[in-house]
Amino acid sequence: MVESSGKRTTAGGRERTYIRHPARVPIRVTSVSAAGASEVADVSYGGLSFTCPERQQAGAEIELRIPDVDPGFRGRARVVWCRSTRDGYRVGVRFLDPHDAFRSRMVEQLCAIEGYRREVLEREGRRLTGDQAAAEWIRRYADGFPDP
């Protein structure tokens, strides 16, 4: 829900400043307690959430790498929340470096383009290269992509 202030309200009634965008791309998480491959669930300007097989402690600092986007993304983040799911955990993080938060905007768009590429394959049976998907996505959706 968007309030008149531009902030979004979550189902739990908390305010969220930025829109979350679904993403399903692999992510590598390195923390003091665990390291492993996971998948980004959604990404926004200030952070992201991901699925993970192991519980992450709120407040812990972790390093994130998203190698499947070009250029790859690497940044440090702090775990804000961790919720149990039937398949493991969903973890929400906030980037520590404002530059990483800015760069996450690029990752956000790359994730949207990758999702578009998969959707076109599923819906239309067309196999697009990354460049073709980017060109089509930009023509169709870039103007409507929300500002941070």
Backbone hydrogen bonds, N-H to C=O, Kabsch-Sander energy under -0.5 kcal/mol:
donor,donor_aa,acceptor,acceptor_aa,energy
3,E,1,M,-0.6
3,E,7,K,-3.1
6,G,3,E,-2.0
8,R,16,R,-4.3
9,T,1,M,-2.4
10,T,14,R,-3.2
13,G,10,T,-2.1
16,R,8,R,-4.5
21,H,43,V,-2.1
23,A,41,A,-2.7
27,I,38,S,-2.2
28,R,65,R,-3.3
29,V,36,G,-2.4
30,T,63,E,-2.5
31,S,34,A,-2.3
36,G,29,V,-2.0
38,S,27,I,-3.0
39,E,51,T,-1.0
40,V,25,V,-3.1
41,A,49,S,-2.8
42,D,49,S,-1.4
43,V,21,H,-2.3
44,S,47,G,-2.9
47,G,44,S,-0.5
48,L,93,V,-1.3
49,S,42,D,-2.7
50,F,91,V,-2.2
51,T,39,E,-2.8
52,C,89,Y,-2.4
59,G,79,V,-3.1
60,A,57,Q,-2.2
62,I,77,A,-2.9
63,E,30,T,-2.8
64,L,75,G,-3.3
65,R,28,R,-2.2
66,I,73,F,-2.9
69,V,66,I,-0.9
73,F,66,I,-1.7
75,G,64,L,-2.2
77,A,62,I,-2.7
78,R,94,R,-2.6
79,V,60,A,-2.8
80,V,92,G,-3.2
81,W,92,G,-1.6
83,R,90,R,-3.0
85,T,88,G,-2.7
88,G,85,T,-0.9
89,Y,52,C,-2.5
90,R,83,R,-2.8
91,V,50,F,-3.1
92,G,81,W,-2.5
93,V,48,L,-2.9
94,R,78,R,-2.2
95,F,46,G,-2.5
96,L,76,R,-2.3
97,D,76,R,-0.6
100,D,97,D,-0.6
101,A,97,D,-1.9
102,F,98,P,-2.2
103,R,99,H,-2.7
104,S,100,D,-2.0
105,R,101,A,-0.6
105,R,102,F,-1.2
106,M,102,F,-0.6
106,M,103,R,-0.7
107,V,103,R,-1.7
108,E,104,S,-2.9
109,Q,105,R,-1.9
110,L,106,M,-2.6
111,C,107,V,-2.8
112,A,108,E,-1.8
113,I,109,Q,-2.3
114,E,110,L,-2.5
115,G,111,C,-2.4
116,Y,112,A,-2.1
117,R,113,I,-2.4
118,R,114,E,-2.1
119,E,115,G,-2.3
120,V,116,Y,-2.6
121,L,117,R,-1.8
122,E,118,R,-2.5
123,R,119,E,-3.3
124,E,120,V,-2.7
125,G,120,V,-0.9
125,G,121,L,-1.1
126,R,120,V,-1.1
128,L,126,R,-0.7
133,A,129,T,-2.7
134,A,130,G,-2.3
135,A,131,D,-2.4
136,E,132,Q,-2.4
137,W,133,A,-3.0
138,I,134,A,-2.7
139,R,135,A,-2.1
140,R,136,E,-2.4
141,Y,137,W,-3.6
142,A,137,W,-0.9
142,A,138,I,-1.0
144,G,141,Y,-1.0
145,F,141,Y,-0.6
145,F,142,A,-1.1
